[in-house]
């Protein structure tokens, strides 16, 4: 980051030019003190880290760099470990002190680059290196990201499963801050703590079509609590395909298929009858099964009653774990487009179901409107994440304003004080 010199410094150099002529070189060959080669700032700053080659820093303690009083100020600090993880920090407005605000990793090698300027505005620079000690506990937290690598629809959330429960909000913030999601094109998104062991990540809107999403954890070596440290986790890469959105109007008995914003197909359907109304809201395709044996007993219908059933079902596209599908229903073709007669699924002819089955993938959006059914649950019955508006979604984050207070991946911690 280029530093704009203070007005007082520029005036000082102007006076030197006027009065001394050759003295302009004191401010650099072009009259700007920042054009001079940075001097060694070792005498201007002090650092609380270890200086001996055999000594290791305690990762529990924050880094601190201070400028010696009356000799200049700190203008920029970058702290990074050997794996590329940056340390977030805060610089005092007068440039007198910088301290880290995110935890250090244990058993890591760090490089800290400190930029300064003296009272005349001349730039200084000092590079510091140190190692941190090993974790004091062997207990590690591992994270498993989902779904499996592959191509998905634009509604597919990213999941993070923890192997140990995290209840404390401060500890959740440490974990969440280290779980990174990057997409190309870039979009705004946030994690939501579904439980102490499960997080979901989604953008503000659906993912862009044909996006690349990469997920990784920076938790390795990070202290979460006195008895728990972050462990290694496998990164994940997924992509999105075309933007497929399916809208089922339960009152009109029609399903409309959109691809990249354009209507492609409209199919007559039947949805849940009274007492078995299909859930309203946004769902996400969970899986596709060519054949499923559907029995009423699996959804609480007693065998032998008027509503019991035991049927072979083909071209079944699942949208909830409780048993809601879009599938072939040749037995109700006469009602499709006219009446709702199913037990909650969306039924259509076999040929239409085959077309639908062939033209959707996991992660595609399936939305039901104008049904008398209950709203789709946000969690626990598939991916109802999109039924929470963005403001509500952000409240599920353990971070302030649902944004990491560390740098984005690949961004250095570039900090400067307010002009004085």
Secondary structure by P-SEA (a helix, b strand, c coil): cbbbbcaaaaaaaaaaaaccccccccccccccccccccccccccccccccccccccccccbbbbbbcccccccccbbbbbcccbbbbbbccccccccccccccccccbbbbbbbbbccccbbbbbbbbbbbbbcccccbbbbbbbccccccccccbbbbbbbccccccaaaaaaaaaacccccccccccccccccccbbbbbcccccccbbbbbbbbccccccccccbbbbbbbbbbbbbccbbbbbbcccccbbbbbccccccccccccccccccccccccccccccccccccccccccccccccccccccccccccccccccccccccccccccccccccccbbbbcaaaaaaaaacccccbbbbbcccccccccccccccccccccaaaaaaacccccccccccccccccccccccc
